[in-house]
Amino acid sequence: MCSHSSTFLKASGLPVADSIHGLALQTLFSNESNFSWRKDILYQYFDGGTPEKRGSYNMPRHEGIRDERYQLISFYEFNQWEFYDLENDPSELNNLFRKKQFKPEIKKLQQRLLILKGNFFKND
């Protein structure tokens, strides 16, 4: 289910299952403050065609995770990774994936990417 599903379910008075990804937006506009904000987000881009036949935007399919400071991107069909420090490089000009000092953060985001993907696809 899409992340906006919880908003529509709550608006219609139906229960929102724990398996639905995302929070209902009504919580943002109410006095309810008993929820925690996410610290990261999974994104996936599928409109890039294939390695043999590029899509209309000539951007390979990829997925990534972004937290408050870092962004990790996997161009999975090419086994290529990119990693950016968004605090020091907000324009994403310097790929730091091969820099040793970032290996712990990269590993953490790779693990978190797997967790978010598992939760997302498990509930579809």
N, C-alpha and C positions, 0 to 999 in steps of 0.2 A: 504494500500500500504506500501511497505517497505520503510525505510528511504533513501535507495540509489536510489529510483525512481526519486527524484528531480534532482539528478546528471545526470541520463540518459535522462530525459526530457529536461533539459537545453542543454545538449550536442547535442540533435537532433533538437534543435530550437523550441521545443514545449513549450507552456506556462506551468508553474508550479502552480497548484492550491494552494490556501492558506491552504486547508485541508490536504495537504500532509505533513506527519511528517518528520522533518529533513531538513537540508539545502543542497543545491548543493555544491559539493566539489570544483567546479570551482572558487568559491568565495575565497577560501583559496589561490589559486595560481594566483590571479589577483590583481589589484590595488583597487578593490572594498573594501571599509572598512565601508560600511554603514549597517552592520549587527551586531547584538549582539550575543555573545556566550551564550549558555545555561549554567546555573549554576548547573543543576542536570540532572540525567538520570534515566529513567525507564528501568528496565530489568525484563524479565520473563523467567522462566525455566520450560519447560513442559515435558521433557523426563524422568521424575522420576517414571513413572508408577502410580499406585494408592496405597492408604493405604493397600489394600488387596493384591496387586501384585506389588512388587517393580520393577523398571526399571533396566536396565543393570548397571547403575552407583550407585544404591542404595542411591540416593539423592532425597528426596521428592520434588515434584513440589513446586515452590515458585516464589515469585515476590518481587521486592524491588525497592528502590530508593536510589540513592547516590548523595550527593552534594560534595562540595569541602572538607568538614570535616567529615561528618557523613554518615553512611549507615544504613538503616532500611530494614529489611527483614521480609516478611510474609510467613510462611509455612501454607497457608490458609486452607488446608485440615485437619490440626491438631489444628487450632486456636492458633498457637504459633508464637511469634515474637522474633526477635533479633535486637539489636541496638548497633552499634559500633562507638566509637570516633576514627576515622582513624588517626588523628594527634598524639594521645597518644597511640594508639594500632593498628598500621598498619597491624599486623598479625591477627587481629580479634580474640583475645583469650578471651576477657572479655566482655560478653554480659551485657550491661548496661540497658536493657529494663525496669527493675524493680526499677531502681535508681530514686528517686524522683527529684533530681536536673536536670534530663534530660527530664522530662515530657513535658515542653514547646516545646523543640526541636523535641521530638517524635511526639507530636500532630501536629506540623507544617509539618513534613515529611509525616505523615499519610494523612493529607489533600492534600498535593501536590501529593502524590501517586494516590489518587482518581482522582484528576484533570488530571494528565497525562494519566491514564488509560481511562478516559472518552474521552479525545481528541484522543487517539490512536484508540480505538474501534469505536468511532463515525464515523471515516473516512474510515473504511474498507469496 
